[in-house]
Amino acid sequence: MTKINLLSHKILIPQVDFIQAVNSQKPFTIALDGTLSFTPLQVPSIFHGVGARNNAALGKPTPITQTLGPSYTLTLQGPQIAIDCSMAWQTITTLNLPNASYDDASGDGISEFGDDELESIGWHATDFDIDYRSMVEHLEAHAKGVLLCIEREEPYHFSGLGFLEDLTEARALLRQYCIDTIHDKIAHDANYAPNSLDSDQRKALDYFGIETK
């Protein structure tokens, strides 16, 4: 997965395109790469909504640097608009949260997946003490998608939202990771010896299609 730190993420948009979008008074989306579109919200995105008009013919114009509201820092750079996302990270995470594949932004850790099938895999895996953190780290290392995060180095702080691009791929990756991990636990950890498994663990084995001797 591609990691994007909102505290350092900046994008450039041609002024002409930006002003046209704002003055249209139609909902528009600004993607992570600065692409403007009038399609329904695509996540993850930087902005989605109707900007404040910048048309002097309609009365006192809103300065172009204020057209997205107070959370966004906009500056003019020649023929382009630069958007600094560092002050808008709360606005951006709120915008994208309902569609996140998982939420690691609350400070309480990851407790579930947004996709029902991923959540079913995760729920059964916890019977073998495979936590959501390890599952997410595997997906972040191997699956396609975006990790939209807030990361500070001093003092170190990290939180973020994960967006998986291909759920079919992610489900297969996570299922195989859990199967491999359970096999390893049964083979090398006496706490998971076949004759000591409880009923929930045996149900998890059935769910993953794992047979024990």
Backbone bond lengths (Angstrom), bond angles and torsions (degrees), N, CA, C in turn:
res aa  C-N    CA-C-N  psi(-1)  N-CA   C-N-CA  omega(-1)  CA-C   N-CA-C  phi
1 M - - - 1.456 - - 1.523 109.89 -
2 T 1.300 115.56 147.31 1.456 121.40 178.70 1.526 109.61 -86.96
3 K 1.321 117.04 128.28 1.465 121.14 -179.48 1.521 110.10 -96.42
4 I 1.325 116.32 128.50 1.461 122.35 177.03 1.524 108.18 -123.35
5 N 1.324 115.38 115.85 1.460 121.68 179.74 1.528 108.86 -89.53
6 L 1.320 117.05 112.03 1.460 120.75 -176.99 1.521 112.86 -63.33
7 L 1.321 117.65 -22.97 1.465 120.02 -179.19 1.518 112.26 -73.07
8 S 1.319 117.10 -13.28 1.466 119.74 178.95 1.526 112.49 -129.85
9 H 1.329 116.56 6.19 1.469 120.32 -175.15 1.522 110.96 -84.51
10 K 1.317 116.25 126.86 1.465 122.79 177.42 1.522 108.52 -130.95
11 I 1.316 115.70 143.91 1.457 119.86 178.34 1.519 110.01 -131.16
12 L 1.325 116.40 156.31 1.458 123.24 179.09 1.522 109.39 -119.26
13 I 1.340 115.56 136.11 1.463 121.94 179.09 1.526 108.28 -132.79
14 P 1.330 119.38 135.76 1.465 120.41 175.23 1.529 110.66 -56.78
15 Q 1.347 116.43 132.77 1.466 120.31 -178.37 1.518 112.36 -55.88
16 V 1.326 116.22 -42.92 1.464 120.50 -176.99 1.527 110.56 -58.34
17 D 1.317 116.52 -46.28 1.466 120.66 -179.42 1.527 111.23 -67.02
18 F 1.332 115.92 -39.80 1.461 120.50 -178.17 1.524 110.81 -64.90
19 I 1.334 117.54 -48.12 1.464 121.25 -178.66 1.523 110.56 -64.04
20 Q 1.320 116.40 -38.64 1.460 119.97 177.56 1.529 111.16 -61.03
21 A 1.323 116.43 -41.77 1.463 120.31 179.58 1.525 111.15 -66.05
22 V 1.329 116.68 -44.40 1.464 120.95 -179.23 1.524 111.00 -63.77
23 N 1.332 116.95 -44.98 1.458 120.83 -176.44 1.522 113.51 -75.43
24 S 1.312 117.19 -11.76 1.466 120.18 179.48 1.517 111.81 -67.80
25 Q 1.330 115.97 -23.83 1.468 122.53 -175.54 1.525 112.02 56.93
26 K 1.321 115.14 29.00 1.457 122.23 172.97 1.528 108.50 -113.33
27 P 1.320 118.45 149.30 1.468 119.48 176.07 1.525 110.57 -60.17
28 F 1.307 116.08 132.96 1.464 120.00 177.03 1.521 109.13 -136.77
29 T 1.315 114.26 160.99 1.457 121.36 -177.77 1.515 109.80 -118.92
30 I 1.327 116.37 138.94 1.462 121.93 170.56 1.520 106.74 -110.10
31 A 1.323 116.02 115.11 1.458 121.21 -179.12 1.521 110.72 -76.59
32 L 1.315 116.29 171.74 1.465 121.49 -178.29 1.519 112.71 -60.59
33 D 1.337 116.95 -28.21 1.463 120.15 -179.48 1.520 112.78 -93.31
34 G 1.346 117.23 4.61 1.450 121.23 178.89 1.512 114.65 94.01
35 T 1.309 117.99 -0.63 1.458 121.16 178.93 1.525 110.34 -67.11
36 L 1.341 115.74 132.63 1.461 121.90 177.04 1.519 109.47 -98.27
37 S 1.331 116.85 139.45 1.462 119.84 177.06 1.518 109.57 -150.97
38 F 1.327 115.28 156.24 1.463 121.61 177.93 1.522 111.12 -107.85
39 T 1.310 116.00 17.36 1.459 121.53 177.39 1.528 109.38 -80.94
40 P 1.338 118.17 166.99 1.474 119.69 174.62 1.525 110.93 -55.16
41 L 1.313 116.00 157.65 1.462 122.04 -176.29 1.521 111.95 -48.00
42 Q 1.325 115.25 125.39 1.457 122.17 173.27 1.525 107.15 -107.46
43 V 1.317 117.09 128.83 1.462 118.97 -177.80 1.514 110.28 -110.65
44 P 1.333 116.76 148.90 1.467 125.16 -3.72 1.528 111.65 -80.86
45 S 1.324 116.73 149.28 1.456 122.94 -179.54 1.524 109.82 -137.53
46 I 1.330 114.56 165.94 1.464 121.04 179.48 1.522 111.57 -88.56
47 F 1.332 115.51 -37.06 1.471 120.02 -175.58 1.519 108.91 -150.28
48 H 1.330 115.47 144.73 1.462 120.87 170.39 1.515 107.44 -149.29
49 G 1.322 116.19 123.50 1.448 119.89 179.75 1.512 110.85 158.60
50 V 1.329 115.11 -162.53 1.458 122.52 178.51 1.517 107.64 -110.92
51 G 1.316 117.35 122.11 1.459 120.65 -179.21 1.520 111.78 -78.80
52 A 1.340 116.55 168.60 1.463 122.23 176.58 1.519 109.23 -78.84
53 R 1.330 117.09 133.45 1.463 121.04 -175.86 1.529 111.77 -56.04
54 N 1.328 114.21 144.57 1.461 120.81 177.12 1.524 109.83 -122.39
55 N 1.324 116.98 30.22 1.455 122.39 -174.08 1.525 109.77 -104.29
56 A 1.333 116.70 110.62 1.461 121.46 -177.22 1.521 111.86 -63.41
57 A 1.335 117.91 -26.35 1.459 121.21 -178.75 1.526 111.71 -67.23
58 L 1.308 116.89 -17.93 1.463 121.57 -178.08 1.527 112.43 -98.51
59 G 1.317 117.05 13.45 1.452 120.80 -177.66 1.512 110.21 119.67
60 K 1.326 116.76 -162.56 1.455 120.89 -179.90 1.525 109.63 -63.27
61 P 1.335 117.60 118.06 1.468 119.38 -176.35 1.525 112.24 -75.51
62 T 1.304 115.19 149.56 1.461 120.67 171.49 1.520 107.96 -78.79
63 P 1.339 118.68 130.82 1.470 119.18 176.80 1.522 110.25 -52.63
64 I 1.304 115.45 138.89 1.459 119.88 -174.95 1.526 112.12 -57.68
65 T 1.340 116.29 -29.82 1.468 119.67 -178.42 1.527 112.68 -75.84
66 Q 1.341 117.43 -5.71 1.468 120.94 -179.12 1.527 113.13 -115.04
67 T 1.316 116.83 7.17 1.461 119.90 -171.59 1.525 114.26 -71.81
68 L 1.331 118.90 -17.82 1.464 120.73 178.21 1.522 112.64 -98.69
69 G 1.336 116.48 0.81 1.454 119.54 -179.55 1.519 112.18 101.78
70 P 1.335 116.83 173.05 1.466 121.68 -171.86 1.522 115.16 -70.73
71 S 1.321 118.83 -17.69 1.468 119.96 -176.54 1.523 112.88 -75.48
72 Y 1.318 116.25 -26.21 1.464 120.31 -173.08 1.524 111.06 -98.15
73 T 1.322 116.61 134.35 1.459 122.27 177.43 1.523 108.48 -97.85
74 L 1.340 116.01 109.53 1.458 121.84 -178.99 1.521 109.77 -111.89
75 T 1.309 117.19 137.21 1.459 122.29 175.72 1.521 108.91 -134.87
76 L 1.327 114.78 152.88 1.463 120.48 177.61 1.514 109.09 -89.36
77 Q 1.319 116.02 130.29 1.464 121.89 176.36 1.522 107.85 -130.84
78 G 1.349 114.48 85.04 1.455 119.18 -177.40 1.515 110.18 63.50
79 P 1.320 117.58 -127.66 1.469 120.75 -179.06 1.526 113.51 -82.89
80 Q 1.320 117.01 9.41 1.454 120.06 -175.98 1.527 112.13 -122.61
81 I 1.311 114.71 159.13 1.462 123.11 171.97 1.521 107.53 -105.59
82 A 1.330 116.43 128.06 1.463 120.75 175.85 1.528 108.50 -101.25
83 I 1.320 116.09 130.55 1.464 121.25 178.29 1.519 108.71 -113.97
84 D 1.333 115.51 118.73 1.461 122.90 176.43 1.530 107.22 -96.47
85 C 1.325 116.40 121.22 1.471 120.97 -173.94 1.526 113.76 -88.91
86 S 1.327 117.98 -3.52 1.465 120.02 -169.34 1.526 113.49 -62.45
87 M 1.336 118.04 -35.42 1.458 120.45 -179.06 1.531 112.15 -87.94
88 A 1.321 116.48 -9.51 1.468 120.76 -176.02 1.516 112.48 -105.58
89 W 1.341 117.15 12.74 1.465 118.27 -172.52 1.527 112.53 -61.37
90 Q 1.337 117.81 -34.89 1.467 119.48 178.90 1.527 111.01 -67.82
91 T 1.328 115.89 -41.57 1.461 120.67 177.16 1.521 110.66 -61.86
92 I 1.329 115.96 -42.22 1.466 120.87 -177.32 1.522 111.31 -69.62
93 T 1.321 117.58 -41.99 1.468 119.16 179.12 1.531 110.89 -67.17
94 T 1.328 118.06 -37.64 1.463 120.94 176.71 1.525 110.86 -62.97
95 L 1.326 116.23 -40.64 1.463 121.66 178.52 1.520 111.82 -60.31
96 N 1.315 116.37 -42.05 1.462 121.07 -171.90 1.529 115.04 -93.89
97 L 1.323 117.24 -16.63 1.467 121.15 -173.88 1.532 114.41 -53.95
98 P 1.354 119.52 -44.36 1.473 118.47 -176.40 1.523 114.01 -60.13
99 N 1.325 117.65 -21.70 1.461 120.78 -176.64 1.524 113.36 -110.20
100 A 1.331 117.30 10.98 1.464 120.21 -178.61 1.525 110.82 -73.47
101 S 1.330 115.85 146.67 1.468 121.01 175.71 1.523 110.52 -72.71
102 Y 1.336 116.17 -30.03 1.462 121.63 173.16 1.519 108.90 -159.46
103 D 1.326 114.88 156.09 1.465 122.01 -175.44 1.522 109.99 -116.41
104 D 1.325 115.19 116.88 1.464 120.95 175.04 1.523 109.24 -120.44
105 A 1.345 115.78 28.87 1.462 120.35 -174.23 1.517 113.63 -104.28
106 S 1.322 118.02 -6.17 1.461 119.90 -172.95 1.516 113.98 -84.69
107 G 1.328 117.96 -17.34 1.453 121.14 -174.67 1.517 112.32 89.31
108 D 1.327 117.19 -8.28 1.466 121.54 -179.62 1.524 112.20 -97.69
109 G 1.320 116.96 4.02 1.453 119.89 -177.38 1.516 111.64 85.12
110 I 1.318 116.13 -179.67 1.459 122.25 -177.49 1.524 108.72 -94.41
111 S 1.323 116.42 127.99 1.465 119.73 -176.60 1.520 113.31 -118.17
112 E 1.333 117.29 -11.90 1.457 119.31 -178.89 1.528 110.20 -167.32
113 F 1.338 114.71 164.37 1.459 121.97 173.15 1.522 109.05 -103.02
114 G 1.327 116.01 149.24 1.456 120.06 179.03 1.518 113.34 -73.31
115 D 1.320 117.21 -27.02 1.457 122.05 179.48 1.527 110.04 -86.27
116 D 1.329 117.25 132.87 1.468 121.18 -174.99 1.525 112.60 -60.54
117 E 1.335 117.39 -41.69 1.464 119.17 -177.64 1.527 111.27 -70.36
118 L 1.330 117.10 -41.05 1.465 119.61 175.52 1.525 110.40 -61.08
119 E 1.328 115.90 -40.56 1.465 119.66 -179.59 1.526 110.93 -65.50
120 S 1.326 117.13 -37.39 1.461 119.99 177.71 1.527 110.65 -63.75
121 I 1.330 116.36 -41.70 1.469 120.62 176.75 1.526 109.87 -61.67
122 G 1.333 115.74 -48.20 1.459 120.05 -178.79 1.515 112.85 -63.09
123 W 1.323 116.49 -41.20 1.467 121.08 -178.44 1.527 110.55 -62.45
124 H 1.326 117.43 -44.49 1.463 120.03 179.12 1.530 111.45 -69.26
125 A 1.328 116.94 -33.60 1.469 120.10 -178.68 1.517 112.16 -66.62
126 T 1.331 117.08 -29.54 1.469 119.06 -178.59 1.526 112.11 -65.60
127 D 1.333 117.67 -19.30 1.470 119.49 176.24 1.528 111.60 -65.45
128 F 1.331 116.17 -19.19 1.465 120.89 175.09 1.532 110.72 -108.13
129 D 1.332 114.73 24.21 1.471 121.24 176.33 1.522 112.43 57.92
130 I 1.311 116.32 35.58 1.467 121.36 170.35 1.524 105.65 -94.13
131 D 1.321 117.38 111.34 1.458 119.02 -173.69 1.530 111.62 -86.39
132 Y 1.333 114.17 164.01 1.461 120.05 -178.01 1.524 111.83 -63.31
133 R 1.314 116.96 -32.74 1.462 119.87 179.60 1.522 111.17 -59.79
134 S 1.326 117.32 -46.91 1.464 119.52 -179.11 1.524 110.98 -67.50
135 M 1.332 117.17 -36.09 1.463 120.13 177.80 1.528 111.10 -64.77
136 V 1.327 116.21 -43.90 1.461 120.75 179.82 1.528 110.82 -65.68
137 E 1.316 117.26 -40.73 1.465 119.81 178.76 1.524 111.07 -61.10
138 H 1.329 116.97 -35.92 1.466 119.99 177.04 1.531 110.19 -66.42
139 L 1.323 117.03 -43.80 1.460 120.17 178.84 1.524 111.27 -64.66
140 E 1.323 116.88 -41.00 1.464 119.83 -179.52 1.522 111.58 -64.28
141 A 1.323 116.56 -29.34 1.464 120.71 -179.49 1.520 112.51 -82.69
142 H 1.343 118.07 -25.92 1.464 119.44 -169.53 1.529 115.50 -125.05
143 A 1.317 118.81 -19.59 1.465 120.42 -175.89 1.527 111.23 -95.07
144 K 1.325 115.73 160.07 1.461 121.15 174.99 1.528 109.05 -86.33
145 G 1.326 115.94 138.39 1.451 119.83 179.35 1.513 111.37 159.73
146 V 1.324 115.65 -167.13 1.465 122.48 -177.43 1.523 109.49 -130.39
147 L 1.317 115.67 134.64 1.461 122.28 171.64 1.519 106.75 -107.39
148 L 1.322 115.86 107.03 1.457 122.45 -179.46 1.521 107.18 -91.81
149 C 1.341 117.05 111.90 1.461 117.90 -168.59 1.525 113.26 -131.94
150 I 1.324 113.64 167.05 1.459 123.84 172.18 1.514 105.00 -121.78
151 E 1.313 116.82 108.91 1.460 120.90 -173.29 1.524 110.56 -128.11
152 R 1.328 115.15 120.24 1.458 121.45 176.37 1.521 108.72 -114.69
153 E 1.325 115.90 144.31 1.467 119.67 -178.73 1.520 112.34 -91.10
154 E 1.327 118.54 -37.26 1.466 121.48 -176.85 1.529 109.59 -134.19
155 P 1.333 119.48 112.69 1.468 125.59 -14.05 1.515 109.39 -69.52
156 Y 1.326 117.37 150.06 1.457 120.23 -174.06 1.524 110.60 -62.79
157 H 1.302 114.92 131.64 1.463 120.82 177.72 1.516 107.92 -149.99
158 F 1.318 116.46 136.67 1.460 120.68 178.31 1.517 109.67 -141.74
159 S 1.294 115.84 134.96 1.461 121.62 169.08 1.518 106.93 -154.86
160 G 1.307 116.80 157.57 1.449 117.50 -177.30 1.516 114.18 -174.34
161 L 1.334 114.12 175.91 1.452 123.10 177.04 1.519 108.35 -121.37
162 G 1.321 116.42 136.48 1.454 120.68 179.33 1.518 111.33 -104.43
163 F 1.337 115.96 138.15 1.462 122.12 178.97 1.522 108.36 -129.18
164 L 1.313 116.41 109.41 1.458 121.83 -178.30 1.521 109.27 -86.47
165 E 1.315 115.67 128.60 1.465 120.87 -175.26 1.522 112.07 -76.83
166 D 1.314 117.16 -39.71 1.465 122.48 -175.14 1.531 108.33 -124.65
167 L 1.325 116.60 99.08 1.465 119.83 -176.08 1.524 112.18 -66.39
168 T 1.321 117.16 -33.87 1.466 119.35 178.26 1.524 110.24 -61.40
169 E 1.331 116.03 -44.85 1.467 120.80 177.11 1.524 110.57 -63.18
170 A 1.336 116.79 -45.97 1.467 120.85 -176.66 1.526 111.23 -63.29
171 R 1.317 117.24 -40.37 1.467 120.35 179.22 1.526 110.81 -62.67
172 A 1.337 116.02 -43.94 1.468 119.93 -179.88 1.524 111.03 -65.21
173 L 1.336 116.71 -42.37 1.464 120.97 179.27 1.523 111.27 -62.25
174 L 1.327 116.02 -45.16 1.464 119.53 -176.60 1.526 110.96 -69.21
175 R 1.317 116.55 -42.27 1.463 119.76 179.25 1.529 110.75 -59.69
176 Q 1.342 116.78 -45.97 1.463 119.55 -178.47 1.519 111.35 -66.72
177 Y 1.333 116.29 -37.55 1.470 119.84 177.27 1.526 110.35 -60.38
178 C 1.320 116.76 -44.44 1.467 120.22 -178.91 1.525 111.00 -67.66
179 I 1.325 117.22 -40.91 1.468 120.64 177.77 1.524 110.51 -60.66
180 D 1.334 116.21 -47.34 1.471 120.03 -179.61 1.525 111.09 -62.71
181 T 1.333 116.63 -40.77 1.464 120.68 -178.73 1.526 110.99 -67.12
182 I 1.318 116.87 -40.88 1.469 120.21 178.80 1.527 110.42 -65.54
183 H 1.324 117.11 -43.61 1.468 120.34 176.44 1.532 110.57 -56.22
184 D 1.332 115.88 -43.72 1.462 120.44 -178.72 1.529 111.10 -64.97
185 K 1.324 116.78 -41.58 1.468 120.05 179.38 1.528 110.86 -63.79
186 I 1.319 116.70 -43.88 1.466 119.96 -179.52 1.525 110.98 -64.35
187 A 1.325 116.38 -36.74 1.464 120.41 -176.72 1.522 113.16 -77.07
188 H 1.346 117.30 -29.69 1.463 118.81 -169.96 1.524 115.50 -123.40
189 D 1.320 118.81 -6.35 1.465 120.59 -177.58 1.527 108.91 -120.76
190 A 1.324 116.02 117.75 1.466 120.61 -177.41 1.524 112.77 -61.50
191 N 1.332 116.96 -23.81 1.462 119.88 178.96 1.527 112.10 -66.46
192 Y 1.331 115.80 -17.63 1.467 119.92 -178.91 1.528 111.38 -116.79
193 A 1.313 116.77 26.27 1.467 120.53 176.00 1.530 108.92 -60.24
194 P 1.326 118.11 141.89 1.472 120.91 -175.35 1.523 114.19 -51.56
195 N 1.328 117.41 -35.98 1.468 119.30 -177.00 1.527 113.44 -80.85
196 S 1.338 116.81 -1.32 1.469 119.43 -179.39 1.530 112.54 -113.88
197 L 1.317 117.73 5.82 1.464 120.94 -176.93 1.525 110.87 -75.46
198 D 1.340 115.78 141.53 1.463 119.52 178.22 1.533 110.00 -87.82
199 S 1.325 116.05 179.68 1.469 120.38 -174.68 1.528 112.41 -64.79
200 D 1.336 117.58 -37.76 1.464 120.27 178.75 1.525 110.90 -65.87
201 Q 1.309 116.56 -39.34 1.461 119.98 178.64 1.526 111.13 -66.65
202 R 1.324 116.67 -36.66 1.466 119.39 178.13 1.535 110.91 -68.94
203 K 1.321 116.16 -35.15 1.468 119.61 174.61 1.529 110.38 -64.75
204 A 1.329 116.27 -37.82 1.465 120.12 177.68 1.526 110.72 -64.60
205 L 1.331 116.81 -39.97 1.468 120.19 176.85 1.526 110.64 -60.08
206 D 1.322 116.76 -43.37 1.467 120.49 177.99 1.527 110.69 -62.42
207 Y 1.325 115.75 -41.85 1.465 120.61 -179.30 1.527 110.85 -60.40
208 F 1.323 116.59 -42.82 1.465 120.72 -178.49 1.534 112.98 -87.33
209 G 1.320 117.03 -2.31 1.459 120.00 179.63 1.512 113.49 69.43
210 I 1.331 116.34 34.34 1.466 121.63 -178.29 1.527 109.28 -99.20
211 E 1.309 115.74 128.47 1.463 120.75 176.57 1.522 109.48 -106.53
212 T 1.316 115.93 141.68 1.467 120.85 177.27 1.517 109.24 -117.91
213 K 1.312 114.91 153.29 1.466 119.94 -179.82 1.523 109.76 -79.25
